[in-house]
Amino acid sequence: MPTSATEVYFPVLVQALLAMALAAGLLSVSYLLGKKVRNRVKDMPYESGIVPTGDARQRFSVKFYLVAMLFILFDIEAIFLYPWVVVYRELKMFAFVEMLIFVILILSGFFYIWKKGALDWSGADSTSRKP
């Protein structure tokens, strides 16, 4: 059993030093042995196979941020399903009713934002649509 802080944290220090040495070594070998071909196509930014258009500093649509926030919101709510599954057998019908209410609230929020057009990326404004 370690008796001092030095004995406790020494293995962590050794592991951190080994990780840094390995990373530095791999980067050095890659730099020394790698091909150094410079051309116009290789210097272009890679955009998942799509030819980049416009400036990288252009503004994003607000819908991009809205969808990102909604994704995080629904992702976090989905995480709440895991503890429910763990204790479901102990709580039986109470857990089922509580989760049913939770899922109904989540789905009602999802259908609300869907109806409002927050997930519509067609480019048309929701106010300019005709019924």
N, C-alpha and C positions, 0 to 999 in steps of 0.2 A: 504494500500500500504506500503510495507516495506521501511524503511528509511535508514537503515544501512546495511553494508555487513553482519553483524552477523545475522540479521533477514532474509536476503536473503538465506544464505547458511546453516542456522540451520536445516531446514527440510532435506536437502541433507545429512548433518552429521548424523542426527538421522536415516535416512534410511540406510546409510552405516553401522552404528553401529549395527542396527537390523539385517542386512544381515550377517555381520560377526558373530554375536552371534548365529544366526540360523544355519549357516554353522558349526561353532564349536560345537554346541549342537548336531546336527545330526551326525557329525563324531564321537563324544564322545560316543553317544548311540550305534552307529554301532560297535565301537571298544569293548565296554563293553559287549554287548549282542550277538555279532557275534560268530560263531563257529570258533575255532582255530585248524583246522585239517591240519597237515603238512605231506605231502607225496611227492614222486618223481613226480607223474603225475601232482599234483596240482602246483608244483613249476616250471613246464615247461612253457616256453612262449607260449601264445596262438596265433596261426597263422591262424585264420579263419577256424578252423577245419582241417587244413593240418598239418601233422607231420613236425616240423621244420627240415630243413637240412642245413648243413654247418654252417659257423660262421656268426654272426650278423655283423661283421666288414668287410665282403667281399665287393668288389667293384660292383656297379651296372653297367649294360650295358649303353652305351651312348644313346642307343635308348630309354631307360626309361626317361631320361631327355629331349630328343628331343620331345617325345610324350607329356610330361608334359608341355613343353613350347608351343607346338602347341595347346594344349587344352586351355591354358590360352589365347593365341592369338585369337583363334576363339571364345572363350567365351566372351572376351572383345568386339570383333567385333559384336557379337550377341546382346550385351547390347546397341549398337548404334541403334538397330532397335526400341527400345522403344520410344525414343524422336520423331522418325520419325512417329510412329503410332499416337502419341499425336497431332502432328501438320499437319497430312496428309490432313484433310478436309479443312484446311485454304490454303494450298499451291497447292492443286489439282495435275495437271499434272506435274508441276515442281518437286514436291516431289517424284512422281512416277518415273520419269526419273532419278533423282539423286540416288534414292535407287536401281533402276535397275542397274545402273552403279556400285554402291557400291557392290551389291550382285554378279555381274559378276566378278568383281575384286577378291572378296573373293573366289568364286568358282574356278576361274582360279588358284589362289594360292593353293587351296586345291587339285585340280587335278594335279598340278605340283608336290607337295610333295608326292602325291599318286603314280604318275608315277615314281618318283625317288626312291620309295621303303622305304620312311621314316616311313611308317605305317606298314611295313611288319615285323611280329614277328616270321616268320617261322624258323628262325635260320640260313638259308642259306644266304651267303653274296651276295649282289646285283651284285658284280663284277664277281662272279664265275658262274652266271647263263648263260645258253646257250640260244640263241634266237630261 
